[in-house]
Amino acid sequence: MDKFAAEIVNDTVARVLVTPSLAWVRDNLGGEWIECKKDGSVRGCYPGPGYTYDRVNDLFVPPPAEPDGPPRPS
């Protein structure tokens, strides 16, 4: 079963990929990758680029909503 992995750069999500395993992305792409789930059942929510990774609480935090835009999903 495929997994989702978020690449973390300076505590910010750079990209999210579908992968056969976390080991595969770590071994083949390098960098820091952590598991995420589409349903948000781990780490609070499903992240996208620009989300912050809160290491203390092990959660993804959405970026602030644009002043004139719709609220971001949580």
Backbone torsions as a table, in degrees:
resi	resn	phi	psi	omega
1	MET	NA	136.6	-179.9
2	ASP	-69.6	151.8	177.0
3	LYS	-121.7	163.3	174.7
4	PHE	-108.7	138.8	180.0
5	ALA	-132.7	135.0	177.9
6	ALA	-105.0	130.9	175.6
7	GLU	-87.3	127.8	-177.8
8	ILE	-107.3	124.2	176.3
9	VAL	-129.9	118.3	-178.0
10	ASN	52.9	45.5	178.4
11	ASP	63.4	19.6	178.6
12	THR	-125.3	139.9	177.2
13	VAL	-72.0	120.8	179.1
14	ALA	-89.5	-38.7	179.2
15	ARG	-164.2	161.3	177.4
16	VAL	-127.3	130.8	-177.8
17	LEU	-124.9	154.2	168.1
18	VAL	-90.8	132.0	-175.2
19	THR	-143.7	154.2	176.0
20	PRO	-67.0	-28.0	178.8
21	SER	-165.0	158.4	175.0
22	LEU	-64.6	-37.1	179.0
23	ALA	-58.9	-38.0	-178.7
24	TRP	-62.0	-47.5	-178.7
25	VAL	-68.1	-38.7	178.9
26	ARG	-63.8	-43.3	-178.2
27	ASP	-72.5	-35.7	-173.0
28	ASN	-99.0	-25.1	-177.8
29	LEU	-113.1	-17.5	-178.4
30	GLY	69.4	-178.6	179.6
31	GLY	84.0	-171.6	-179.9
32	GLU	-102.8	122.5	-179.8
33	TRP	-127.5	137.6	175.6
34	ILE	-131.2	153.4	-177.8
35	GLU	-71.5	143.8	170.4
36	CYS	-140.2	160.8	-179.9
37	LYS	-127.9	141.1	-177.4
38	LYS	-57.5	-33.5	-178.3
39	ASP	-85.2	1.4	178.1
40	GLY	73.9	14.5	-175.7
41	SER	-73.7	-12.5	172.1
42	VAL	-125.1	141.8	177.3
43	ARG	61.7	28.3	168.2
44	GLY	85.4	-39.7	-179.4
45	CYS	-164.2	166.7	175.1
46	TYR	-82.6	121.7	-174.6
47	PRO	-85.3	166.5	170.9
48	GLY	-137.6	171.8	177.6
49	PRO	-54.4	135.6	-180.0
50	GLY	97.5	-14.0	175.3
51	TYR	-69.8	151.8	177.0
52	THR	-96.7	144.3	173.3
53	TYR	-102.6	115.1	178.6
54	ASP	-87.7	103.0	-176.3
55	ARG	-69.3	-33.5	-178.6
56	VAL	-63.6	-45.9	-177.3
57	ASN	-98.8	-1.6	-179.5
58	ASP	54.5	52.0	-178.1
59	LEU	-134.5	151.4	168.7
60	PHE	-90.4	136.9	-179.0
61	VAL	-118.6	122.6	180.0
62	PRO	-66.8	152.5	176.1
63	PRO	-67.3	159.5	178.7
64	PRO	-62.4	148.4	178.1
65	ALA	-67.0	148.9	174.0
66	GLU	-64.9	144.1	-177.2
67	PRO	-54.4	-39.4	-178.0
68	ASP	-104.6	5.4	-175.8
69	GLY	-100.8	175.7	177.8
70	PRO	-71.1	156.9	177.9
71	PRO	-66.0	149.4	177.8
72	ARG	-76.8	147.6	175.5
73	PRO	-66.2	150.9	179.0
74	SER	-116.4	NA	NA
